[in-house]
């Protein structure tokens, strides 16, 4: 199985414009993501996918691989699909979020290894490590899964609802926090990239709800490795403390 790692990175983020190029102790965020992912021995080729020449120049500057993609993409998955079409020899595509500067190669290896089960078409990661603040933070995505670890739903809200809980919600239920790494079999990625946007996806602003809505199963693999991501300017300080 040949594995292609893609890091979608756009400059014009609505919540944090220019995010991939922020300085994190002497290196840009996109460089830290690239170098972290590069440590995985299971990824055969790693590429940054962007629509901005400033990001392209930065990737070339530190010696990475980069592909320019359309400015019209609404999601990282769509950007990954455009690049994947150029590399038909790869069986598995790993979508490595460009706002995960502390990405750990062990997370990527774990995600890739679940595809030893031929029935799995899409997979992602989650952790039980979650604070009360993260539970209430709409920028931290929560998941509920079935008995086979397939996702039932993703939400920016705390799920399940805590109305019937007694005391601290965290002690009443093993909440799952999403880690924004995905992997897809090639044919699945190309198919889901052509699906129309669903209402649920629009309401939650979560592209994976489009896949669930259309009947695709998303396998959720639990990890204990903690990797804070950067969604807002406030998240930068948290990541800097870990560098």
Secondary structure, DSSP 8 states (H G I E B T S, - for coil): --EEEEEEE-S--SSSTTGGG-EETTEEHHHHHHHHHHT-TT-SEEEEEES-HHHHHHHHHTT--EEE--TT-SSHHHHHHHHHTT-TT-SEEEEE-TT-TT--HHHHHHHHHGGGSTT--EEEEEES---HHHHH-TTS-EEEE-TTSBEEEEESS-SS--TT--S-HHHHS--EEEEEEEEEEHHHHHHHTTS---HHHHHHT-THHHHHHTT--EEEEE--------SSTHHHHHHHTT-
